[in-house]
Amino acid sequence: ILNVEQSPQSLHVQEGDSTNFTCSFPSSNFYALHWYRWETAKSPEALFVMTLNGDEKKKGRISATLNTKEGYSYLYIKGSQPEDSATYLCAFGRNTGNQFYFGTGTSLTVIP
Amino acid sequence: SAVISQKPSRDICQRGTSLTIQCQVDSQVTMMFWYRQQPGQSLTLIATANQGSEATYESGFVIDKFPISRPNLTFSTLTVSNMSPEDSSIYLCSVEANNDEQYFGPGTRLTVT
């Protein structure tokens, strides 16, 4: 069984606060690490695909880093807004097949 | 990116019955996948739906319980058979894009009573 872990499980922050979550994954057979944003009753939305150790990606106020040697990725949200409230999922892709292995997600609530 | 729709969006079913979930994509895709998320658990791949051949099931999932159809490159169905309360989950279909990304449908929320 391949273990992908996310922490924290849930998070409540005030509007304007910055926050970050962690995704840890196996460091062997790494192919790609994906971050998704999933709002209730909507499709999970792809945020980032990261493939290289040391990768840093940014989309607006959201950014992510990747360390494949130690098997972790951080997702950062700067100046959280209520519309950032969602579950953030990471998914690990191995270099042996198409399957994604998902973490259980971090549920973020931004309080106005 | 691909636009994916699923039907139904939610349902409440009695144990012992079956439910078929439909997934429609707005473009032709080679790979379609079916996932489920049980309460408090991670998204787990059930099977890969192959066009023109039988689906490929992951460990712990069998065709008799989750029969899948893939009649063409834009459509697939997943049936949850002989349901029990443990089948209460969100079921999602996804497709693989050219850049190794996967795009997801909005999901089907199933409650089995």
gemmi code that builds the backbone of each chain (N, CA, C; Angstrom):
import gemmi

chains = {
    "A": [
        ("ILE", (0.843, -1.188, 0.000), (0.000, 0.000, 0.000), (0.881, 1.242, 0.000)),
        ("LEU", (0.604, 2.163, -0.872), (1.408, 3.355, -1.012), (0.777, 4.473, -0.179)),
        ("ASN", (1.590, 5.084, 0.696), (1.064, 6.051, 1.653), (1.339, 7.481, 1.238)),
        ("VAL", (0.285, 8.250, 1.055), (0.400, 9.683, 0.824), (-0.339, 10.359, 1.969)),
        ("GLU", (0.370, 11.188, 2.710), (-0.224, 11.798, 3.900), (-0.257, 13.307, 3.770)),
        ("GLN", (-1.334, 13.875, 4.253), (-1.470, 15.338, 4.247), (-1.734, 15.824, 5.663)),
        ("SER", (-1.150, 16.958, 5.976), (-1.417, 17.562, 7.280), (-1.425, 19.078, 7.135)),
        ("PRO", (-2.231, 19.766, 7.962), (-3.163, 19.150, 8.900), (-4.389, 18.620, 8.186)),
        ("GLN", (-5.242, 17.915, 8.897), (-6.470, 17.390, 8.305), (-7.450, 18.529, 8.015)),
        ("SER", (-7.505, 19.501, 8.953), (-8.368, 20.657, 8.720), (-7.730, 21.890, 9.352)),
        ("LEU", (-8.167, 23.018, 8.871), (-7.546, 24.280, 9.250), (-8.578, 25.392, 9.161)),
        ("HIS", (-8.664, 26.210, 10.202), (-9.512, 27.402, 10.174), (-8.599, 28.609, 10.338)),
        ("VAL", (-8.660, 29.536, 9.401), (-7.824, 30.741, 9.491), (-8.693, 31.968, 9.272)),
        ("GLN", (-8.194, 33.101, 9.747), (-8.884, 34.363, 9.531), (-8.530, 34.906, 8.146)),
        ("GLU", (-9.479, 35.596, 7.573), (-9.223, 36.274, 6.289), (-7.983, 37.143, 6.414)),
        ("GLY", (-7.101, 37.036, 5.419), (-5.863, 37.808, 5.425), (-4.657, 37.047, 5.951)),
        ("ASP", (-4.907, 35.968, 6.707), (-3.785, 35.161, 7.205), (-3.169, 34.376, 6.062)),
        ("SER", (-1.895, 34.081, 6.208), (-1.235, 33.164, 5.284), (-1.177, 31.784, 5.927)),
        ("THR", (-1.186, 30.757, 5.112), (-1.220, 29.412, 5.659), (-0.458, 28.458, 4.749)),
        ("ASN", (-0.144, 27.283, 5.262), (0.511, 26.280, 4.428), (0.144, 24.878, 4.893)),
        ("PHE", (0.175, 23.951, 3.939), (-0.124, 22.554, 4.226), (1.020, 21.689, 3.721)),
        ("THR", (1.033, 20.460, 4.191), (2.099, 19.530, 3.820), (1.531, 18.282, 3.170)),
        ("CYS", (2.246, 17.792, 2.180), (1.939, 16.497, 1.566), (3.226, 15.681, 1.604)),
        ("SER", (3.167, 14.494, 2.181), (4.352, 13.628, 2.176), (4.044, 12.362, 1.386)),
        ("PHE", (5.033, 11.885, 0.665), (4.826, 10.781, -0.262), (6.111, 9.953, -0.338)),
        ("PRO", (6.031, 8.741, -0.907), (7.249, 7.927, -1.030), (8.253, 8.602, -1.958)),
        ("SER", (9.519, 8.520, -1.615), (10.547, 9.170, -2.433), (11.041, 8.272, -3.569)),
        ("SER", (10.614, 7.025, -3.587), (11.052, 6.124, -4.661), (10.021, 6.088, -5.784)),
        ("ASN", (10.504, 5.817, -6.994), (9.653, 5.718, -8.182), (8.822, 6.972, -8.426)),
        ("PHE", (9.376, 8.135, -8.095), (8.626, 9.378, -8.245), (8.492, 9.755, -9.712)),
        ("TYR", (7.286, 10.206, -10.084), (7.067, 10.738, -11.432), (6.544, 12.166, -11.369)),
        ("ALA", (5.492, 12.388, -10.575), (4.908, 13.723, -10.498), (4.099, 13.862, -9.209)),
        ("LEU", (3.974, 15.097, -8.767), (3.142, 15.418, -7.612), (2.131, 16.458, -8.061)),
        ("HIS", (0.864, 16.165, -7.798), (-0.222, 17.040, -8.242), (-0.917, 17.643, -7.032)),
        ("TRP", (-1.295, 18.903, -7.149), (-2.147, 19.545, -6.160), (-3.487, 19.893, -6.807)),
        ("TYR", (-4.566, 19.597, -6.056), (-5.908, 19.911, -6.509), (-6.629, 20.709, -5.432)),
        ("ARG", (-7.569, 21.514, -5.885), (-8.456, 22.260, -5.001), (-9.862, 21.746, -5.250)),
        ("TRP", (-10.569, 21.320, -4.186), (-11.867, 20.684, -4.366), (-12.900, 21.377, -3.500)),
        ("GLU", (-13.791, 22.103, -4.161), (-14.907, 22.710, -3.462), (-16.083, 21.758, -3.500)),
        ("THR", (-16.912, 21.813, -2.473), (-18.074, 20.938, -2.368), (-18.963, 21.063, -3.603)),
        ("ALA", (-19.384, 19.937, -4.124), (-20.302, 19.838, -5.272), (-19.679, 20.314, -6.586)),
        ("LYS", (-18.377, 20.521, -6.588), (-17.682, 20.898, -7.830), (-16.611, 19.869, -8.151)),
        ("SER", (-16.061, 19.956, -9.367), (-14.970, 19.068, -9.755), (-13.686, 19.494, -9.072)),
        ("PRO", (-12.859, 18.551, -8.648), (-11.509, 18.925, -8.202), (-10.808, 19.696, -9.321)),
        ("GLU", (-10.197, 20.810, -8.952), (-9.543, 21.691, -9.913), (-8.032, 21.535, -9.791)),
        ("ALA", (-7.378, 21.250, -10.897), (-5.928, 21.090, -10.870), (-5.249, 22.426, -10.592)),
        ("LEU", (-4.365, 22.447, -9.606), (-3.598, 23.655, -9.284), (-2.194, 23.578, -9.879)),
        ("PHE", (-1.465, 22.531, -9.543), (-0.078, 22.405, -9.983), (0.247, 20.959, -10.323)),
        ("VAL", (1.148, 20.802, -11.288), (1.817, 19.525, -11.526), (3.296, 19.792, -11.348)),
        ("MET", (3.934, 19.033, -10.488), (5.341, 19.275, -10.185), (6.111, 17.992, -10.427)),
        ("THR", (7.221, 18.109, -11.144), (7.958, 16.914, -11.520), (9.420, 16.935, -11.091)),
        ("LEU", (10.008, 18.104, -10.901), (11.449, 18.177, -10.634), (11.728, 18.546, -9.185)),
        ("ASN", (12.714, 17.894, -8.605), (13.125, 18.236, -7.257), (13.510, 19.706, -7.203)),
        ("GLY", (12.984, 20.407, -6.202), (13.277, 21.829, -6.089), (12.300, 22.729, -6.840)),
        ("ASP", (11.362, 22.102, -7.575), (10.350, 22.884, -8.291), (9.631, 23.835, -7.347)),
        ("GLU", (9.376, 25.033, -7.841), (8.476, 25.960, -7.151), (7.512, 26.478, -8.194)),
        ("LYS", (6.215, 26.432, -7.868), (5.217, 26.922, -8.814), (4.309, 27.909, -8.099)),
        ("LYS", (3.771, 28.827, -8.883), (2.941, 29.875, -8.294), (1.773, 30.175, -9.201)),
        ("LYS", (0.599, 30.372, -8.584), (-0.597, 30.786, -9.314), (-1.308, 31.789, -8.421)),
        ("GLY", (-1.122, 33.071, -8.729), (-1.747, 34.109, -7.892), (-1.173, 34.085, -6.490)),
        ("ARG", (-2.061, 33.895, -5.508), (-1.618, 33.901, -4.101), (-1.215, 32.503, -3.613)),
        ("ILE", (-1.326, 31.522, -4.490), (-1.025, 30.140, -4.109), (0.304, 29.712, -4.740)),
        ("SER", (1.136, 29.064, -3.938), (2.405, 28.553, -4.456), (2.675, 27.191, -3.844)),
        ("ALA", (3.587, 26.461, -4.478), (3.925, 25.125, -3.995), (5.395, 24.856, -4.233)),
        ("THR", (5.956, 24.029, -3.351), (7.345, 23.601, -3.495), (7.395, 22.091, -3.477)),
        ("LEU", (8.503, 21.541, -3.963), (8.623, 20.092, -4.078), (10.022, 19.643, -3.669)),
        ("ASN", (10.078, 18.619, -2.822), (11.336, 17.971, -2.459), (11.143, 16.478, -2.682)),
        ("THR", (11.659, 15.982, -3.799), (11.448, 14.572, -4.130), (12.395, 13.652, -3.361)),
        ("LYS", (13.521, 14.197, -2.917), (14.506, 13.339, -2.227), (14.007, 12.949, -0.841)),
        ("GLU", (13.342, 13.889, -0.182), (12.801, 13.577, 1.142), (11.302, 13.295, 1.102)),
        ("GLY", (10.688, 13.464, -0.036), (9.299, 13.070, -0.223), (8.283, 13.994, 0.426)),
        ("TYR", (8.362, 15.298, 0.134), (7.319, 16.188, 0.630), (7.129, 17.367, -0.309)),
        ("SER", (5.938, 17.935, -0.203), (5.579, 19.141, -0.945), (4.790, 20.042, -0.012)),
        ("TYR", (5.023, 21.345, -0.125), (4.266, 22.322, 0.649), (3.393, 23.136, -0.298)),
        ("LEU", (2.190, 23.439, 0.161), (1.308, 24.368, -0.547), (1.113, 25.579, 0.351)),
        ("TYR", (1.339, 26.756, -0.199), (1.219, 27.994, 0.569), (0.086, 28.840, -0.005)),
        ("ILE", (-0.680, 29.464, 0.865), (-1.681, 30.448, 0.432), (-1.373, 31.739, 1.183)),
        ("LYS", (-1.144, 32.778, 0.420), (-0.805, 34.074, 1.007), (-2.075, 34.918, 1.094)),
        ("GLY", (-2.315, 35.547, 2.253), (-3.481, 36.425, 2.381), (-4.781, 35.718, 2.068)),
        ("SER", (-5.104, 34.676, 2.847), (-6.273, 33.825, 2.568), (-7.552, 34.649, 2.450)),
        ("GLN", (-8.392, 34.236, 1.514), (-9.696, 34.850, 1.301), (-10.777, 33.796, 1.495)),
        ("PRO", (-12.016, 34.215, 1.819), (-13.092, 33.214, 2.019), (-13.266, 32.282, 0.820)),
        ("GLU", (-13.026, 32.789, -0.379), (-13.180, 31.932, -1.566), (-12.088, 30.862, -1.681)),
        ("ASP", (-11.072, 30.942, -0.826), (-10.055, 29.886, -0.794), (-10.532, 28.669, -0.004)),
        ("SER", (-11.655, 28.805, 0.686), (-12.183, 27.691, 1.479), (-12.487, 26.513, 0.562)),
        ("ALA", (-11.864, 25.390, 0.843), (-11.987, 24.196, 0.002), (-11.154, 23.096, 0.652)),
        ("THR", (-11.222, 21.916, 0.062), (-10.302, 20.841, 0.441), (-9.178, 20.804, -0.578)),
        ("TYR", (-7.953, 20.756, -0.090), (-6.770, 20.735, -0.956), (-6.190, 19.330, -0.929)),
        ("LEU", (-6.127, 18.729, -2.106), (-5.663, 17.353, -2.246), (-4.312, 17.323, -2.940)),
        ("CYS", (-3.445, 16.436, -2.482), (-2.250, 16.155, -3.273), (-2.353, 14.727, -3.800)),
        ("ALA", (-1.720, 14.481, -4.923), (-1.729, 13.157, -5.546), (-0.328, 12.846, -6.061)),
        ("PHE", (0.113, 11.655, -5.749), (1.453, 11.198, -6.128), (1.329, 10.290, -7.339)),
        ("GLY", (2.115, 10.571, -8.367), (2.141, 9.718, -9.541), (3.474, 9.004, -9.620)),
        ("ARG", (3.416, 7.676, -9.788), (4.646, 6.894, -9.900), (5.077, 6.782, -11.346)),
        ("ASN", (6.320, 6.398, -11.526), (6.833, 6.222, -12.881), (6.523, 4.832, -13.422)),
        ("THR", (5.603, 4.122, -12.757), (5.205, 2.786, -13.204), (3.691, 2.722, -13.314)),
        ("GLY", (3.115, 3.429, -14.267), (1.671, 3.352, -14.457), (0.997, 4.700, -14.379)),
        ("ASN", (-0.306, 4.714, -14.659), (-1.073, 5.958, -14.724), (-1.742, 6.329, -13.412)),
        ("GLN", (-1.714, 5.443, -12.426), (-2.512, 5.668, -11.228), (-1.989, 6.830, -10.411)),
        ("PHE", (-2.936, 7.622, -9.876), (-2.632, 8.665, -8.908), (-2.945, 8.109, -7.523)),
        ("TYR", (-2.079, 8.410, -6.557), (-2.323, 8.032, -5.166), (-2.591, 9.314, -4.392)),
        ("PHE", (-3.793, 9.428, -3.873), (-4.218, 10.669, -3.234), (-4.021, 10.631, -1.728)),
        ("GLY", (-3.753, 11.808, -1.154), (-3.847, 11.980, 0.279), (-5.305, 12.200, 0.665)),
        ("THR", (-5.566, 12.292, 1.954), (-6.943, 12.486, 2.433), (-7.367, 13.938, 2.386)),
        ("GLY", (-6.439, 14.821, 2.092), (-6.809, 16.215, 1.911), (-6.680, 17.055, 3.171)),
        ("THR", (-6.545, 18.354, 2.966), (-6.596, 19.347, 4.039), (-7.797, 20.232, 3.773)),
        ("SER", (-8.708, 20.277, 4.731), (-9.906, 21.103, 4.594), (-9.629, 22.485, 5.178)),
        ("LEU", (-9.671, 23.495, 4.321), (-9.386, 24.874, 4.740), (-10.676, 25.675, 4.820)),
        ("THR", (-10.884, 26.330, 5.941), (-11.994, 27.270, 6.093), (-11.407, 28.636, 6.408)),
        ("VAL", (-11.729, 29.622, 5.591), (-11.264, 30.987, 5.815), (-12.426, 31.789, 6.362)),
        ("ILE", (-12.246, 32.303, 7.552), (-13.323, 33.019, 8.247), (-13.245, 34.506, 7.916)),
        ("PRO", (-14.351, 35.074, 7.416), (-14.316, 36.497, 7.028), (-14.109, 37.401, 8.247)),
    ],
    "B": [
        ("SER", (-8.028, 21.771, -21.444), (-8.676, 20.972, -20.404), (-9.966, 20.365, -20.937)),
        ("ALA", (-10.462, 19.334, -20.275), (-11.691, 18.657, -20.675), (-12.807, 19.038, -19.726)),
        ("VAL", (-14.023, 19.106, -20.275), (-15.206, 19.365, -19.449), (-15.922, 18.037, -19.256)),
        ("ILE", (-16.142, 17.684, -18.016), (-16.691, 16.373, -17.684), (-17.970, 16.547, -16.878)),
        ("SER", (-19.002, 15.819, -17.259), (-20.245, 15.846, -16.489), (-20.558, 14.445, -15.991)),
        ("GLN", (-21.249, 14.404, -14.873), (-21.656, 13.131, -14.290), (-23.139, 13.181, -13.941)),
        ("LYS", (-23.789, 12.029, -14.087), (-25.176, 11.895, -13.669), (-25.347, 10.605, -12.906)),
        ("PRO", (-26.121, 10.534, -11.840), (-26.703, 11.685, -11.161), (-25.655, 12.417, -10.322)),
        ("SER", (-25.995, 13.590, -9.847), (-25.060, 14.312, -8.974), (-25.106, 13.745, -7.567)),
        ("ARG", (-26.262, 13.229, -7.184), (-26.405, 12.579, -5.887), (-27.583, 11.627, -5.928)),
        ("ASP", (-27.576, 10.653, -5.031), (-28.704, 9.729, -4.936), (-28.691, 9.066, -3.568)),
        ("ILE", (-29.886, 8.700, -3.138), (-30.047, 7.915, -1.921), (-30.694, 6.612, -2.345)),
        ("CYS", (-30.050, 5.515, -2.039), (-30.510, 4.209, -2.530), (-30.666, 3.240, -1.374)),
        ("GLN", (-31.518, 2.252, -1.603), (-31.705, 1.223, -0.588), (-30.694, 0.106, -0.781)),
        ("ARG", (-30.305, -0.506, 0.307), (-29.369, -1.610, 0.215), (-29.934, -2.720, -0.650)),
        ("GLY", (-29.042, -3.391, -1.370), (-29.453, -4.473, -2.247), (-29.749, -4.034, -3.671)),
        ("THR", (-29.920, -2.736, -3.876), (-30.199, -2.238, -5.233), (-28.893, -1.860, -5.927)),
        ("SER", (-29.001, -1.470, -7.185), (-27.827, -1.070, -7.964), (-28.043, 0.327, -8.526)),
        ("LEU", (-26.947, 1.034, -8.727), (-27.004, 2.384, -9.303), (-25.962, 2.489, -10.403)),
        ("THR", (-26.370, 3.034, -11.539), (-25.425, 3.274, -12.632), (-25.143, 4.760, -12.741)),
        ("ILE", (-23.852, 5.099, -12.724), (-23.385, 6.475, -12.805), (-22.810, 6.700, -14.198)),
        ("GLN", (-23.203, 7.815, -14.804), (-22.743, 8.125, -16.153), (-21.686, 9.221, -16.126)),
        ("CYS", (-20.731, 9.123, -17.023), (-19.678, 10.123, -17.153), (-19.536, 10.488, -18.626)),
        ("GLN", (-19.686, 11.776, -18.930), (-19.618, 12.267, -20.303), (-18.513, 13.306, -20.424)),
        ("VAL", (-17.670, 13.166, -21.435), (-16.569, 14.106, -21.660), (-16.836, 14.858, -22.954)),
        ("ASP", (-16.376, 16.115, -23.014), (-16.670, 16.932, -24.199), (-15.661, 16.735, -25.329)),
        ("SER", (-14.736, 15.804, -25.166), (-13.758, 15.510, -26.215), (-13.367, 14.050, -26.113)),
        ("GLN", (-12.786, 13.518, -27.176), (-12.382, 12.123, -27.155), (-11.124, 11.943, -26.312)),
        ("VAL", (-11.152, 10.984, -25.430), (-10.009, 10.723, -24.549), (-9.726, 9.232, -24.533)),
        ("THR", (-8.480, 8.900, -24.378), (-8.100, 7.492, -24.342), (-8.353, 6.887, -22.966)),
        ("MET", (-7.870, 7.588, -21.943), (-7.927, 7.029, -20.594), (-9.056, 7.681, -19.796)),
        ("MET", (-9.922, 6.849, -19.239), (-10.935, 7.315, -18.290), (-10.797, 6.472, -17.029)),
        ("PHE", (-10.989, 7.126, -15.888), (-10.787, 6.456, -14.607), (-12.018, 6.663, -13.718)),
        ("TRP", (-12.240, 5.700, -12.842), (-13.288, 5.821, -11.827), (-12.658, 5.741, -10.442)),
        ("TYR", (-13.006, 6.733, -9.610), (-12.500, 6.810, -8.240), (-13.681, 6.816, -7.278)),
        ("ARG", (-13.402, 6.482, -6.024), (-14.374, 6.743, -4.977), (-13.661, 7.327, -3.764)),
        ("GLN", (-14.436, 8.099, -3.005), (-13.938, 8.626, -1.747), (-14.951, 8.286, -0.662)),
        ("GLN", (-14.605, 7.324, 0.153), (-15.445, 7.012, 1.309), (-15.228, 8.079, 2.372)),
        ("PRO", (-16.199, 8.258, 3.263), (-16.083, 9.299, 4.288), (-14.771, 9.191, 5.064)),
        ("GLY", (-14.031, 10.297, 5.117), (-12.784, 10.337, 5.873), (-11.602, 9.662, 5.212)),
        ("GLN", (-11.808, 9.150, 4.014), (-10.738, 8.425, 3.315), (-10.230, 9.235, 2.129)),
        ("SER", (-9.150, 8.760, 1.532), (-8.620, 9.427, 0.350), (-9.337, 8.929, -0.903)),
        ("LEU", (-9.211, 9.705, -1.956), (-9.701, 9.263, -3.257), (-8.942, 8.005, -3.665)),
        ("THR", (-9.691, 6.963, -4.014), (-9.073, 5.676, -4.349), (-9.516, 5.245, -5.739)),
        ("LEU", (-8.567, 4.832, -6.547), (-8.886, 4.393, -7.901), (-9.585, 3.037, -7.860)),
        ("ILE", (-10.752, 2.970, -8.517), (-11.483, 1.710, -8.626), (-10.982, 0.945, -9.850)),
        ("ALA", (-10.984, 1.628, -10.998), (-10.634, 0.939, -12.245), (-10.345, 1.955, -13.335)),
        ("THR", (-9.661, 1.484, -14.355), (-9.432, 2.236, -15.583), (-10.380, 1.689, -16.633)),
        ("ALA", (-11.167, 2.590, -17.235), (-12.147, 2.175, -18.248), (-11.496, 2.234, -19.616)),
        ("ASN", (-11.380, 1.112, -20.267), (-10.719, 1.012, -21.559), (-11.761, 0.917, -22.665)),
        ("GLN", (-11.592, 1.690, -23.710), (-12.527, 1.646, -24.826), (-12.281, 0.402, -25.649)),
        ("GLY", (-13.315, -0.396, -25.832), (-13.207, -1.587, -26.660), (-12.707, -2.821, -25.946)),
        ("SER", (-12.445, -2.722, -24.650), (-12.015, -3.904, -23.900), (-12.486, -3.786, -22.464)),
        ("GLU", (-12.287, -4.837, -21.700), (-12.733, -4.804, -20.301), (-11.933, -3.800, -19.486)),
        ("ALA", (-12.584, -3.297, -18.458), (-11.907, -2.371, -17.552), (-10.818, -3.098, -16.772)),
        ("THR", (-9.829, -2.317, -16.334), (-8.742, -2.845, -15.515), (-8.990, -2.419, -14.077)),
        ("TYR", (-9.191, -3.400, -13.186), (-9.574, -3.110, -11.809), (-8.362, -3.112, -10.888)),
        ("GLU", (-8.426, -2.222, -9.898), (-7.369, -2.169, -8.883), (-7.642, -3.230, -7.815)),
        ("SER", (-6.603, -3.488, -7.046), (-6.722, -4.488, -5.988), (-7.856, -4.114, -5.038)),
        ("GLY", (-8.708, -5.061, -4.730), (-9.814, -4.824, -3.820), (-11.126, -4.491, -4.514)),
        ("PHE", (-11.087, -4.331, -5.825), (-12.299, -4.007, -6.590), (-12.505, -5.062, -7.675)),
        ("VAL", (-13.754, -5.508, -7.836), (-14.036, -6.579, -8.789), (-15.157, -6.194, -9.734)),
        ("ILE", (-15.142, -6.830, -10.889), (-16.083, -6.491, -11.944), (-17.517, -6.780, -11.540)),
        ("ASP", (-17.748, -7.828, -10.765), (-19.120, -8.162, -10.390), (-19.745, -7.074, -9.526)),
        ("LYS", (-18.938, -6.424, -8.725), (-19.429, -5.381, -7.829), (-19.490, -4.017, -8.546)),
        ("PHE", (-18.533, -3.757, -9.411), (-18.431, -2.454, -10.087), (-18.287, -2.643, -11.606)),
        ("PRO", (-19.308, -3.163, -12.262), (-19.200, -3.303, -13.720), (-19.080, -1.927, -14.384)),
        ("ILE", (-18.242, -1.868, -15.396), (-17.950, -0.614, -16.090), (-18.177, -0.805, -17.583)),
        ("SER", (-18.774, 0.187, -18.212), (-18.874, 0.177, -19.668), (-18.098, 1.350, -20.235)),
        ("ARG", (-17.586, 1.178, -21.458), (-16.880, 2.254, -22.161), (-17.168, 2.080, -23.644)),
        ("PRO", (-18.372, 2.474, -24.052), (-18.787, 2.200, -25.441), (-18.075, 3.056, -26.478)),
        ("ASN", (-17.559, 4.233, -26.080), (-16.850, 5.086, -27.027), (-15.844, 5.952, -26.274)),
        ("LEU", (-15.205, 6.873, -26.973), (-14.108, 7.641, -26.379), (-14.578, 8.855, -25.579)),
        ("THR", (-15.884, 9.043, -25.459), (-16.381, 10.203, -24.702), (-17.308, 9.823, -23.556)),
        ("PHE", (-17.530, 8.547, -23.327), (-18.568, 8.158, -22.375), (-18.177, 6.879, -21.640)),
        ("SER", (-18.575, 6.820, -20.362), (-18.371, 5.616, -19.570), (-19.448, 5.548, -18.488)),
        ("THR", (-19.758, 4.349, -18.034), (-20.642, 4.180, -16.889), (-19.974, 3.275, -15.863)),
        ("LEU", (-20.320, 3.545, -14.612), (-19.918, 2.693, -13.489), (-21.193, 2.283, -12.771)),
        ("THR", (-21.371, 1.000, -12.552), (-22.508, 0.511, -11.780), (-22.018, 0.041, -10.415)),
        ("VAL", (-22.700, 0.485, -9.384), (-22.428, -0.008, -8.040), (-23.531, -1.028, -7.758)),
        ("SER", (-23.158, -2.287, -7.662), (-24.138, -3.375, -7.609), (-24.396, -3.836, -6.186)),
        ("ASN", (-25.630, -4.309, -5.959), (-25.975, -4.914, -4.672), (-25.422, -4.076, -3.522)),
        ("MET", (-25.878, -2.847, -3.479), (-25.275, -1.866, -2.582), (-25.513, -2.162, -1.107)),
        ("SER", (-24.530, -1.767, -0.315), (-24.613, -1.815, 1.137), (-24.215, -0.435, 1.657)),
        ("PRO", (-24.496, -0.146, 2.938), (-24.121, 1.180, 3.474), (-22.638, 1.509, 3.295)),
        ("GLU", (-21.772, 0.504, 3.236), (-20.324, 0.748, 3.052), (-20.013, 1.333, 1.676)),
        ("ASP", (-20.957, 1.243, 0.762), (-20.753, 1.820, -0.576), (-21.079, 3.319, -0.614)),
        ("SER", (-21.566, 3.858, 0.485), (-21.833, 5.299, 0.550), (-20.519, 6.050, 0.368)),
        ("SER", (-20.436, 6.813, -0.696), (-19.172, 7.458, -1.073), (-19.473, 8.563, -2.079)),
        ("ILE", (-18.420, 9.295, -2.416), (-18.455, 10.140, -3.604), (-17.727, 9.363, -4.701)),
        ("TYR", (-18.377, 9.221, -5.841), (-17.770, 8.531, -6.983), (-17.434, 9.575, -8.053)),
        ("LEU", (-16.190, 9.555, -8.515), (-15.752, 10.526, -9.519), (-15.161, 9.809, -10.723)),
        ("CYS", (-15.435, 10.356, -11.886), (-14.702, 9.897, -13.058), (-13.666, 10.957, -13.412)),
        ("SER", (-12.618, 10.527, -14.053), (-11.588, 11.464, -14.500), (-11.046, 11.006, -15.842)),
        ("VAL", (-10.389, 11.943, -16.520), (-9.755, 11.621, -17.797), (-8.336, 12.141, -17.756)),
        ("GLU", (-7.485, 11.503, -18.528), (-6.091, 11.923, -18.569), (-5.886, 12.826, -19.773)),
        ("ALA", (-5.247, 13.980, -19.510), (-4.939, 14.919, -20.584), (-3.546, 14.628, -21.128)),
        ("ASN", (-3.183, 15.343, -22.176), (-1.897, 15.094, -22.824), (-0.705, 15.405, -21.930)),
        ("ASN", (-0.895, 16.290, -20.965), (0.215, 16.701, -20.107), (0.280, 15.868, -18.830)),
        ("ASP", (-0.269, 14.662, -18.838), (-0.282, 13.775, -17.675), (-1.174, 14.275, -16.550)),
        ("GLU", (-1.892, 15.363, -16.793), (-2.828, 15.850, -15.780), (-4.094, 15.020, -15.864)),
        ("GLN", (-4.815, 14.937, -14.752), (-6.135, 14.308, -14.781), (-7.180, 15.357, -14.462)),
        ("TYR", (-8.259, 15.349, -15.240), (-9.384, 16.247, -15.012), (-10.559, 15.424, -14.517)),
        ("PHE", (-11.254, 15.991, -13.523), (-12.285, 15.246, -12.828), (-13.684, 15.781, -13.125)),
        ("GLY", (-14.647, 14.874, -13.049), (-16.040, 15.276, -13.034), (-16.408, 15.809, -11.662)),
        ("PRO", (-17.640, 16.323, -11.519), (-18.061, 16.910, -10.244), (-18.430, 15.883, -9.188)),
        ("GLY", (-18.489, 14.619, -9.566), (-18.756, 13.585, -8.581), (-20.229, 13.235, -8.435)),
        ("THR", (-20.463, 12.030, -7.934), (-21.805, 11.541, -7.591), (-21.785, 11.160, -6.124)),
        ("ARG", (-22.616, 11.831, -5.343), (-22.675, 11.538, -3.905), (-23.735, 10.477, -3.675)),
        ("LEU", (-23.299, 9.322, -3.241), (-24.205, 8.194, -3.041), (-24.343, 7.899, -1.561)),
        ("THR", (-25.582, 7.805, -1.124), (-25.896, 7.371, 0.238), (-26.730, 6.108, 0.148)),
        ("VAL", (-26.295, 5.074, 0.834), (-27.019, 3.802, 0.837), (-27.609, 3.585, 2.230)),
        ("THR", (-28.922, 3.413, 2.259), (-29.592, 3.263, 3.562), (-30.009, 1.809, 3.799)),
    ],
}
model = gemmi.Model(1)
for chain_id, residues in chains.items():
    chain = gemmi.Chain(chain_id)
    for i, (resn, *xyz) in enumerate(residues, 1):
        res = gemmi.Residue()
        res.name, res.seqid = resn, gemmi.SeqId(i, " ")
        for name, pos in zip(("N", "CA", "C"), xyz):
            atom = gemmi.Atom()
            atom.name, atom.element = name, gemmi.Element(name[0])
            atom.pos, atom.b_iso = gemmi.Position(*pos), 0.0
            res.add_atom(atom)
        chain.add_residue(res)
    model.add_chain(chain)
structure = gemmi.Structure()
structure.add_model(model)
structure.setup_entities()
